[in-house]
Amino acid sequence: MPVLTTDAESETGIPKSLSNEPPSETMEEIEHTCPQPRLTLTAPAPFADETSCQCQAPHEKLTIAQARLGTPVDRPVRVYADGIFDLFHSGHARALMQAKTLFPNSYLLVGVCSDDLTHKFKGFTVMNEAERYEALRHCRYVDEVIRDAPWTLTPEFLEKHKIDFVAHDDIPYSSAGSDDVYKHIKEAGMFVPTQRTEGISTSDIITRIVRDYDVYARRNLQRGYTAKELNVSFINEKKYRFQNQVDKMKEKVKNVEERSKEFVNRVEEKSHDLIQKWEEKSREFIGNFLELFGPDGAWKQMFQERSSRMLQALSPKQSPPKVWAQYGGFQ
């Protein structure tokens, strides 16, 4: 594998070129004992000071092409990503996922800047440094967390942690009096770009909270937080509590209206059913009435039959013809 030439360093002291010449002194091949990528997710990622790389084997410089081809199992590519990671969100996780999957065999170290450094160069954070460290430890893509990471990477820091490449989005990051704090890393050929996730950032989340401050203040008062904890004045506290009461009343009225609508709908459904049943029964009654009392109904037929029987019963019986003949009747 190519090794660094002793004079191949940039002005910042970071090696920038490779030589195919073997080292001047022969040495026994030493097995790499660098920490390996996490294979299970049953525990959080360790801190660097708990599992620093004590490997005695020479840490040969890799090119991006070599790293992409793959490295031996005992020699993972050590990729470094740093940031503030305040209000850890999906954009952070996606950037770390990209850094982790840059090469087939990667060990991802994540540097998190301290509160003092962050407040000095960027501004106040929502989460303190301990909370931010812990958030990174529980990200599945992270193999190791470096606390109190430097704002600008130095050759000593890169060498101490045996960092092969630095992953970050390619947009120049101007800070601490520099147009791009990663400029010297790019010049040394150690920079690998990742893509930002549009539509999500810590600043965007904070902007949403500030924009809807009253809503969240009222919500937290309702959940039991005190005005002092929320830094809310006495007048605003009373205003928010009154608004909460108004909202409760609106909700009750809304519930009553919904229940009333449900009741009316049920009554309408039952009324419809009753009307349907009444119509069916009335048609049945009318049909039965006509069958009994109609022009050709059973009552008329029965009346005619009874009338005919009565007439027959009342009319005199006719004598036989021969009897009539005696009295000069029909022969």
Contacts in CASP RR format, 6 or more apart in sequence:
PFRMAT RR
TARGET T0000
AUTHOR 0000-0000-0000
METHOD contacts of the structure
MODEL  1
MPVLTTDAESETGIPKSLSNEPPSETMEEIEHTCPQPRLTLTAPAPFADE
TSCQCQAPHEKLTIAQARLGTPVDRPVRVYADGIFDLFHSGHARALMQAK
TLFPNSYLLVGVCSDDLTHKFKGFTVMNEAERYEALRHCRYVDEVIRDAP
WTLTPEFLEKHKIDFVAHDDIPYSSAGSDDVYKHIKEAGMFVPTQRTEGI
STSDIITRIVRDYDVYARRNLQRGYTAKELNVSFINEKKYRFQNQVDKMK
EKVKNVEERSKEFVNRVEEKSHDLIQKWEEKSREFIGNFLELFGPDGAWK
QMFQERSSRMLQALSPKQSPPKVWAQYGGFQ
1 60 0 8 1.000
1 66 0 8 1.000
2 18 0 8 1.000
2 19 0 8 1.000
2 20 0 8 1.000
2 60 0 8 1.000
2 61 0 8 1.000
2 63 0 8 1.000
2 66 0 8 1.000
3 18 0 8 1.000
3 19 0 8 1.000
3 21 0 8 1.000
3 22 0 8 1.000
3 23 0 8 1.000
3 58 0 8 1.000
3 60 0 8 1.000
3 61 0 8 1.000
4 15 0 8 1.000
4 17 0 8 1.000
4 18 0 8 1.000
4 19 0 8 1.000
4 60 0 8 1.000
4 61 0 8 1.000
5 17 0 8 1.000
5 18 0 8 1.000
5 19 0 8 1.000
5 21 0 8 1.000
8 15 0 8 1.000
8 16 0 8 1.000
8 17 0 8 1.000
8 18 0 8 1.000
8 19 0 8 1.000
9 15 0 8 1.000
9 16 0 8 1.000
10 16 0 8 1.000
10 184 0 8 1.000
10 187 0 8 1.000
10 188 0 8 1.000
12 155 0 8 1.000
12 184 0 8 1.000
12 187 0 8 1.000
12 188 0 8 1.000
13 155 0 8 1.000
14 155 0 8 1.000
14 158 0 8 1.000
14 184 0 8 1.000
14 185 0 8 1.000
14 187 0 8 1.000
14 188 0 8 1.000
14 190 0 8 1.000
15 61 0 8 1.000
15 188 0 8 1.000
16 187 0 8 1.000
16 188 0 8 1.000
16 189 0 8 1.000
18 61 0 8 1.000
18 63 0 8 1.000
27 58 0 8 1.000
30 56 0 8 1.000
30 57 0 8 1.000
30 58 0 8 1.000
31 57 0 8 1.000
31 74 0 8 1.000
32 55 0 8 1.000
32 57 0 8 1.000
32 72 0 8 1.000
32 74 0 8 1.000
32 75 0 8 1.000
33 54 0 8 1.000
33 55 0 8 1.000
33 56 0 8 1.000
33 57 0 8 1.000
33 74 0 8 1.000
34 53 0 8 1.000
34 55 0 8 1.000
34 74 0 8 1.000
34 75 0 8 1.000
34 76 0 8 1.000
34 78 0 8 1.000
34 107 0 8 1.000
34 162 0 8 1.000
35 51 0 8 1.000
35 53 0 8 1.000
35 107 0 8 1.000
35 143 0 8 1.000
35 144 0 8 1.000
36 73 0 8 1.000
36 74 0 8 1.000
36 76 0 8 1.000
36 107 0 8 1.000
37 76 0 8 1.000
37 105 0 8 1.000
37 106 0 8 1.000
37 107 0 8 1.000
37 108 0 8 1.000
37 143 0 8 1.000
38 45 0 8 1.000
38 143 0 8 1.000
41 140 0 8 1.000
44 134 0 8 1.000
44 137 0 8 1.000
44 138 0 8 1.000
45 136 0 8 1.000
45 137 0 8 1.000
45 138 0 8 1.000
45 139 0 8 1.000
45 142 0 8 1.000
45 143 0 8 1.000
45 144 0 8 1.000
45 145 0 8 1.000
46 137 0 8 1.000
46 144 0 8 1.000
46 145 0 8 1.000
47 133 0 8 1.000
47 137 0 8 1.000
47 144 0 8 1.000
47 145 0 8 1.000
47 146 0 8 1.000
47 147 0 8 1.000
48 109 0 8 1.000
48 144 0 8 1.000
48 145 0 8 1.000
48 146 0 8 1.000
48 147 0 8 1.000
48 161 0 8 1.000
49 147 0 8 1.000
51 144 0 8 1.000
52 161 0 8 1.000
53 78 0 8 1.000
53 161 0 8 1.000
53 162 0 8 1.000
55 162 0 8 1.000
57 75 0 8 1.000
59 162 0 8 1.000
61 164 0 8 1.000
62 71 0 8 1.000
62 77 0 8 1.000
62 164 0 8 1.000
62 165 0 8 1.000
64 165 0 8 1.000
64 189 0 8 1.000
64 192 0 8 1.000
67 77 0 8 1.000
67 102 0 8 1.000
67 103 0 8 1.000
67 164 0 8 1.000
67 165 0 8 1.000
68 102 0 8 1.000
68 103 0 8 1.000
68 104 0 8 1.000
70 77 0 8 1.000
70 103 0 8 1.000
70 104 0 8 1.000
70 105 0 8 1.000
71 77 0 8 1.000
71 103 0 8 1.000
71 104 0 8 1.000
71 105 0 8 1.000
72 105 0 8 1.000
73 105 0 8 1.000
75 105 0 8 1.000
76 105 0 8 1.000
76 106 0 8 1.000
76 107 0 8 1.000
77 102 0 8 1.000
77 103 0 8 1.000
77 105 0 8 1.000
77 106 0 8 1.000
77 107 0 8 1.000
77 164 0 8 1.000
77 165 0 8 1.000
78 106 0 8 1.000
78 107 0 8 1.000
78 109 0 8 1.000
78 161 0 8 1.000
78 162 0 8 1.000
78 163 0 8 1.000
78 164 0 8 1.000
78 165 0 8 1.000
79 99 0 8 1.000
79 100 0 8 1.000
79 102 0 8 1.000
79 103 0 8 1.000
79 106 0 8 1.000
79 107 0 8 1.000
79 108 0 8 1.000
79 109 0 8 1.000
79 163 0 8 1.000
79 164 0 8 1.000
79 165 0 8 1.000
79 166 0 8 1.000
79 167 0 8 1.000
79 192 0 8 1.000
80 108 0 8 1.000
80 109 0 8 1.000
80 110 0 8 1.000
80 111 0 8 1.000
80 153 0 8 1.000
80 158 0 8 1.000
80 161 0 8 1.000
80 163 0 8 1.000
80 165 0 8 1.000
80 166 0 8 1.000
80 167 0 8 1.000
81 95 0 8 1.000
81 96 0 8 1.000
81 99 0 8 1.000
81 108 0 8 1.000
81 109 0 8 1.000
81 110 0 8 1.000
81 111 0 8 1.000
81 166 0 8 1.000
81 167 0 8 1.000
81 168 0 8 1.000
81 194 0 8 1.000
82 110 0 8 1.000
82 111 0 8 1.000
82 112 0 8 1.000
82 113 0 8 1.000
82 146 0 8 1.000
82 149 0 8 1.000
82 153 0 8 1.000
82 166 0 8 1.000
82 168 0 8 1.000
83 110 0 8 1.000
83 111 0 8 1.000
83 112 0 8 1.000
83 113 0 8 1.000
83 149 0 8 1.000
84 112 0 8 1.000
84 113 0 8 1.000
84 118 0 8 1.000
84 122 0 8 1.000
84 125 0 8 1.000
84 132 0 8 1.000
84 202 0 8 1.000
85 92 0 8 1.000
85 110 0 8 1.000
85 112 0 8 1.000
85 132 0 8 1.000
85 135 0 8 1.000
85 136 0 8 1.000
86 118 0 8 1.000
86 125 0 8 1.000
86 126 0 8 1.000
86 127 0 8 1.000
86 132 0 8 1.000
86 202 0 8 1.000
87 126 0 8 1.000
87 127 0 8 1.000
87 202 0 8 1.000
87 205 0 8 1.000
87 206 0 8 1.000
88 127 0 8 1.000
88 132 0 8 1.000
88 135 0 8 1.000
88 136 0 8 1.000
88 139 0 8 1.000
89 200 0 8 1.000
89 201 0 8 1.000
89 202 0 8 1.000
89 205 0 8 1.000
90 197 0 8 1.000
90 200 0 8 1.000
91 196 0 8 1.000
91 197 0 8 1.000
91 200 0 8 1.000
91 201 0 8 1.000
92 139 0 8 1.000
93 139 0 8 1.000
93 141 0 8 1.000
94 197 0 8 1.000
95 167 0 8 1.000
95 169 0 8 1.000
95 194 0 8 1.000
95 195 0 8 1.000
95 196 0 8 1.000
95 197 0 8 1.000
96 108 0 8 1.000
96 110 0 8 1.000
96 139 0 8 1.000
96 141 0 8 1.000
96 142 0 8 1.000
97 141 0 8 1.000
98 167 0 8 1.000
98 194 0 8 1.000
98 195 0 8 1.000
99 106 0 8 1.000
99 108 0 8 1.000
99 141 0 8 1.000
99 167 0 8 1.000
99 192 0 8 1.000
99 194 0 8 1.000
100 106 0 8 1.000
100 108 0 8 1.000
100 141 0 8 1.000
100 142 0 8 1.000
102 165 0 8 1.000
102 167 0 8 1.000
102 192 0 8 1.000
107 143 0 8 1.000
107 144 0 8 1.000
108 141 0 8 1.000
108 142 0 8 1.000
108 143 0 8 1.000
108 144 0 8 1.000
109 143 0 8 1.000
109 144 0 8 1.000
109 145 0 8 1.000
109 146 0 8 1.000
109 161 0 8 1.000
109 163 0 8 1.000
110 136 0 8 1.000
110 139 0 8 1.000
110 142 0 8 1.000
110 144 0 8 1.000
110 145 0 8 1.000
110 146 0 8 1.000
111 136 0 8 1.000
111 145 0 8 1.000
111 146 0 8 1.000
111 147 0 8 1.000
111 149 0 8 1.000
112 129 0 8 1.000
112 132 0 8 1.000
112 133 0 8 1.000
112 136 0 8 1.000
112 145 0 8 1.000
112 146 0 8 1.000
112 147 0 8 1.000
112 148 0 8 1.000
112 149 0 8 1.000
113 129 0 8 1.000
113 148 0 8 1.000
113 149 0 8 1.000
113 150 0 8 1.000
113 151 0 8 1.000
114 129 0 8 1.000
114 147 0 8 1.000
114 148 0 8 1.000
114 149 0 8 1.000
115 125 0 8 1.000
115 128 0 8 1.000
115 129 0 8 1.000
117 148 0 8 1.000
117 150 0 8 1.000
117 151 0 8 1.000
118 125 0 8 1.000
118 129 0 8 1.000
119 125 0 8 1.000
121 151 0 8 1.000
121 175 0 8 1.000
121 176 0 8 1.000
122 175 0 8 1.000
125 132 0 8 1.000
126 202 0 8 1.000
126 206 0 8 1.000
127 135 0 8 1.000
129 147 0 8 1.000
129 148 0 8 1.000
133 145 0 8 1.000
133 147 0 8 1.000
136 142 0 8 1.000
136 145 0 8 1.000
137 145 0 8 1.000
146 161 0 8 1.000
150 157 0 8 1.000
151 175 0 8 1.000
151 176 0 8 1.000
151 181 0 8 1.000
152 176 0 8 1.000
152 178 0 8 1.000
152 181 0 8 1.000
153 166 0 8 1.000
153 181 0 8 1.000
153 182 0 8 1.000
153 184 0 8 1.000
153 185 0 8 1.000
157 163 0 8 1.000
158 190 0 8 1.000
163 190 0 8 1.000
164 190 0 8 1.000
165 190 0 8 1.000
165 191 0 8 1.000
165 192 0 8 1.000
166 182 0 8 1.000
166 185 0 8 1.000
166 190 0 8 1.000
166 191 0 8 1.000
166 192 0 8 1.000
167 191 0 8 1.000
167 192 0 8 1.000
167 193 0 8 1.000
167 194 0 8 1.000
168 182 0 8 1.000
168 191 0 8 1.000
168 193 0 8 1.000
168 194 0 8 1.000
169 193 0 8 1.000
169 194 0 8 1.000
169 195 0 8 1.000
169 196 0 8 1.000
170 193 0 8 1.000
171 196 0 8 1.000
172 179 0 8 1.000
172 180 0 8 1.000
172 182 0 8 1.000
172 183 0 8 1.000
173 180 0 8 1.000
173 181 0 8 1.000
173 182 0 8 1.000
174 180 0 8 1.000
174 181 0 8 1.000
175 181 0 8 1.000
180 186 0 8 1.000
182 191 0 8 1.000
185 191 0 8 1.000
209 216 0 8 1.000
214 240 0 8 1.000
217 230 0 8 1.000
217 232 0 8 1.000
217 236 0 8 1.000
217 240 0 8 1.000
218 240 0 8 1.000
218 243 0 8 1.000
218 244 0 8 1.000
220 230 0 8 1.000
221 227 0 8 1.000
221 230 0 8 1.000
221 232 0 8 1.000
221 237 0 8 1.000
221 240 0 8 1.000
221 241 0 8 1.000
221 244 0 8 1.000
222 244 0 8 1.000
227 233 0 8 1.000
227 234 0 8 1.000
227 236 0 8 1.000
227 237 0 8 1.000
232 240 0 8 1.000
290 297 0 8 1.000
291 297 0 8 1.000
291 298 0 8 1.000
292 298 0 8 1.000
292 299 0 8 1.000
293 299 0 8 1.000
293 300 0 8 1.000
294 300 0 8 1.000
321 330 0 8 1.000
321 331 0 8 1.000
324 330 0 8 1.000
325 331 0 8 1.000
END
